[in-house]
């Protein structure tokens, strides 16, 4: 089974250390991991370090992977795909990335069609990216990552431009994909109630340092909300046995 563990992971921009001491228990394929924290906490920096885009101390132990570092796929907040490409072309290019061959198989075409349908954007397939709304482009970007067949998927605020219905739809889909395909999916997210609802594990960062990592229902608690977010808040049961954050005021 796929397993990833972070041991005192850090990251640097030149001589400036921007992230330090990030640790985790072994995180398993099939899990969805929420990465939370205030603005500028270091969430994007952590993803860049995990993807091998930034140097830094510590160790990222990835076991049970068929492709090693290439199995880690990172989707930044701002995707640089050309706005002149159609949605289908952008996903096809992503599918062929790193393959070393340009012949397209029937299996790859079927994967693209399946991915478009699962995200509810099949009708956008032959529209140019530059014609899409921010939310539609975000869904197209998620499709570009999924067709690369990741084993570890790093998504930096993938629902930020989506309306509430689409947010819930995408998060439910990602959780189901993690279960079905044995993926380990990390999502940087600000909505703590969605983290409680969808994420198996939660990792907390603040000011570039590690604060906590563990089961979401244990990590997202009143003391963490007070310490990290300066909020007076409670975590209480709601419908269907899930939990919700109720904010009383500023701490």
C-alpha positions as CSV (number, residue, x, y, z in Angstrom):
1,X,0.0,0.0,0.0
2,X,1.1,3.6,-0.8
3,X,2.4,5.4,2.3
4,X,3.9,8.9,2.7
5,X,5.6,10.3,5.8
6,X,7.2,13.7,6.4
7,X,10.1,14.0,8.8
8,X,11.1,17.5,9.8
9,X,10.4,18.8,6.3
10,X,11.5,22.3,5.5
11,X,11.8,24.6,2.5
12,X,13.8,27.6,1.5
13,X,13.6,30.4,-1.0
14,X,17.3,31.1,-1.6
15,X,18.9,31.8,1.7
16,X,15.5,32.4,3.4
17,X,13.9,29.4,5.2
18,X,10.2,29.6,4.7
19,X,9.0,26.3,6.2
20,X,10.4,24.2,9.0
21,X,9.7,21.1,11.1
22,X,6.7,19.6,9.2
23,X,6.1,16.1,10.4
24,X,3.3,13.5,9.8
25,X,2.5,10.0,10.7
26,X,2.5,7.6,7.7
27,X,-0.4,8.8,5.5
28,X,-2.0,6.1,3.5
29,X,-3.3,5.8,-0.1
30,X,-7.1,6.1,0.0
31,X,-7.0,9.1,2.4
32,X,-7.9,12.7,1.8
33,X,-5.6,15.1,3.8
34,X,-6.7,18.7,4.5
35,X,-3.8,21.2,4.9
36,X,-5.1,24.2,6.8
37,X,-3.8,27.4,8.4
38,X,-4.1,31.2,8.2
39,X,-3.0,33.1,5.1
40,X,0.8,32.9,4.5
41,X,1.0,29.8,6.8
42,X,3.1,28.0,4.3
43,X,0.6,25.7,2.6
44,X,1.7,26.4,-1.0
45,X,5.4,26.3,0.1
46,X,4.8,22.8,1.6
47,X,3.3,21.6,-1.7
48,X,6.2,22.9,-3.7
49,X,8.6,21.2,-1.4
50,X,6.7,17.9,-1.6
51,X,6.7,18.2,-5.4
52,X,10.4,18.7,-5.5
53,X,10.2,22.3,-6.7
54,X,11.9,23.8,-3.7
55,X,15.0,22.7,-1.7
56,X,15.0,22.2,2.0
57,X,15.9,20.0,4.9
58,X,14.1,16.9,6.1
59,X,12.9,13.8,4.4
60,X,9.8,12.8,2.4
61,X,9.5,9.1,2.6
62,X,7.3,7.6,-0.1
63,X,6.8,3.9,0.0
64,X,4.8,1.5,-2.1
65,X,4.9,3.8,-5.1
66,X,5.5,2.5,-8.7
67,X,7.0,5.8,-9.9
68,X,8.7,7.5,-7.0
69,X,8.8,11.3,-7.2
70,X,7.1,11.3,-10.6
71,X,4.0,9.9,-8.8
72,X,3.5,13.2,-7.0
73,X,1.4,15.6,-9.1
74,X,1.0,19.3,-8.0
75,X,-1.8,21.6,-9.0
76,X,-0.9,25.3,-8.1
77,X,-3.6,27.9,-7.5
78,X,-2.7,29.6,-10.9
79,X,-2.4,27.1,-13.8
80,X,-0.3,28.3,-16.7
81,X,-2.1,26.4,-19.5
82,X,-2.5,28.5,-22.6
83,X,-5.9,30.2,-22.9
84,X,-5.9,29.5,-26.6
85,X,-6.1,25.7,-26.0
86,X,-9.5,24.0,-25.8
87,X,-10.3,22.2,-22.6
88,X,-9.9,18.8,-24.3
89,X,-6.5,19.8,-25.8
90,X,-5.2,21.0,-22.4
91,X,-6.2,17.7,-20.8
92,X,-4.7,15.7,-23.7
93,X,-1.4,17.5,-23.3
94,X,-1.4,16.8,-19.6
95,X,-2.2,13.1,-20.3
96,X,0.9,12.8,-22.6
97,X,3.2,14.8,-20.3
98,X,6.4,12.9,-19.7
99,X,5.3,9.9,-21.7
100,X,7.9,10.5,-24.5
101,X,5.4,9.6,-27.2
102,X,2.6,11.5,-29.0
103,X,0.5,8.6,-30.3
104,X,-2.8,8.7,-28.4
105,X,-4.4,5.4,-27.4
106,X,-8.0,4.5,-27.1
107,X,-7.5,4.0,-23.4
108,X,-6.2,7.6,-23.0
109,X,-9.2,9.0,-24.9
110,X,-11.6,7.0,-22.7
111,X,-9.8,8.3,-19.6
112,X,-10.2,11.9,-20.8
113,X,-13.9,11.4,-21.5
114,X,-14.4,9.7,-18.2
115,X,-12.6,12.5,-16.3
116,X,-14.6,15.3,-18.1
117,X,-17.9,13.5,-17.3
118,X,-17.0,12.9,-13.6
119,X,-16.3,16.6,-13.1
120,X,-19.5,17.6,-15.0
121,X,-17.6,19.6,-17.7
122,X,-18.1,17.3,-20.7
123,X,-20.0,20.1,-22.5
124,X,-16.9,22.4,-22.1
125,X,-14.6,20.0,-23.9
126,X,-14.2,22.0,-27.1
127,X,-14.3,25.5,-25.7
128,X,-11.1,27.5,-25.3
129,X,-9.8,27.9,-21.8
130,X,-9.8,31.7,-22.2
131,X,-13.6,31.7,-22.7
132,X,-14.2,30.0,-19.4
133,X,-15.2,31.4,-16.0
134,X,-12.7,31.0,-13.1
135,X,-14.6,28.1,-11.7
136,X,-14.8,26.3,-15.0
137,X,-11.0,26.8,-15.6
138,X,-10.4,25.4,-12.1
139,X,-12.4,22.2,-12.9
140,X,-10.4,21.9,-16.2
141,X,-7.2,22.2,-14.2
142,X,-8.3,19.4,-11.8
143,X,-9.0,17.2,-14.9
144,X,-5.5,17.9,-16.2
145,X,-4.0,16.5,-12.9
146,X,-6.3,13.4,-12.7
147,X,-5.4,12.2,-16.2
148,X,-1.8,12.1,-15.3
149,X,-2.6,9.1,-13.0
150,X,-1.1,10.5,-9.9
151,X,-0.5,8.4,-6.8
152,X,-0.1,11.5,-4.6
153,X,-2.1,14.5,-5.6
154,X,-1.3,18.0,-4.2
155,X,-4.2,20.5,-4.8
156,X,-3.7,24.1,-3.7
157,X,-7.1,25.5,-2.9
158,X,-8.9,23.6,-5.8
159,X,-12.4,24.8,-4.8
160,X,-11.6,28.5,-4.2
161,X,-13.3,29.7,-7.4
162,X,-16.3,27.3,-7.2
163,X,-19.8,28.0,-5.9
164,X,-20.9,26.0,-2.9
165,X,-22.7,23.3,-4.9
166,X,-19.6,22.7,-7.0
167,X,-17.3,22.8,-4.0
168,X,-19.2,20.0,-2.3
169,X,-19.4,18.0,-5.6
170,X,-15.7,18.2,-6.3
171,X,-14.7,17.4,-2.7
172,X,-17.0,14.4,-2.7
173,X,-15.6,13.3,-6.0
174,X,-12.0,13.6,-4.8
175,X,-12.7,11.6,-1.6
176,X,-14.3,8.9,-3.7
177,X,-11.4,8.9,-6.2
178,X,-9.0,8.5,-3.3
179,X,-10.9,5.5,-2.0
180,X,-11.4,3.9,-5.4
181,X,-7.9,4.4,-6.8
182,X,-5.9,4.3,-3.6
183,X,-4.7,7.8,-4.1
184,X,-3.3,10.0,-1.4
185,X,-4.8,13.5,-1.9
186,X,-3.7,16.6,-0.1
187,X,-6.0,19.7,-0.4
188,X,-5.1,23.2,0.9
189,X,-8.4,24.5,2.1
190,X,-9.7,27.4,4.3
191,X,-13.2,26.0,5.0
192,X,-12.8,24.1,8.3
193,X,-16.3,22.6,8.1
194,X,-15.5,21.1,4.7
195,X,-12.2,19.8,6.1
196,X,-14.2,18.1,8.9
197,X,-16.7,16.7,6.5
198,X,-14.4,15.3,3.8
199,X,-10.8,14.9,5.1
200,X,-9.6,11.8,6.9
201,X,-6.5,13.6,8.2
202,X,-5.7,17.3,8.8
203,X,-2.3,19.0,8.8
204,X,-2.0,22.4,10.5
205,X,0.6,25.1,9.6
206,X,1.1,28.6,10.9
207,X,3.8,31.1,10.1
208,X,5.8,28.5,8.2
209,X,6.0,26.0,11.0
210,X,4.3,22.7,11.8
211,X,1.6,22.8,14.4
212,X,-0.3,19.5,14.2
213,X,-1.2,16.5,12.1
214,X,-3.7,13.7,12.7
215,X,-7.3,12.7,12.3
216,X,-9.4,15.7,11.4
217,X,-11.9,15.2,14.3
218,X,-9.0,15.3,16.8
219,X,-7.0,18.1,15.2
220,X,-9.8,20.6,14.5
221,X,-10.7,21.5,18.1
222,X,-11.5,24.5,20.2
223,X,-7.9,24.8,21.5
224,X,-6.4,24.8,17.9
225,X,-9.0,27.4,16.7
226,X,-8.0,29.6,19.6
227,X,-4.3,29.2,19.2
228,X,-4.0,29.3,15.4
229,X,-7.0,31.4,14.3
230,X,-7.5,33.5,17.5
231,X,-11.1,32.4,17.5
232,X,-13.4,31.6,20.4
233,X,-15.2,28.6,18.8
234,X,-16.7,25.2,19.5
235,X,-16.8,21.9,17.5
236,X,-20.1,20.3,17.9
237,X,-22.0,17.4,16.3
238,X,-24.4,18.1,13.4
239,X,-26.5,16.0,11.1
240,X,-25.4,12.6,10.0
241,X,-22.9,12.3,12.7
242,X,-20.4,14.8,11.3
243,X,-18.9,17.8,13.2
244,X,-19.1,21.5,12.6
245,X,-17.2,24.6,13.8
246,X,-19.4,27.2,15.5
247,X,-17.6,30.5,16.0
248,X,-18.6,32.6,19.1
249,X,-16.3,35.5,18.5
250,X,-12.7,36.6,18.4
251,X,-10.5,35.2,21.1
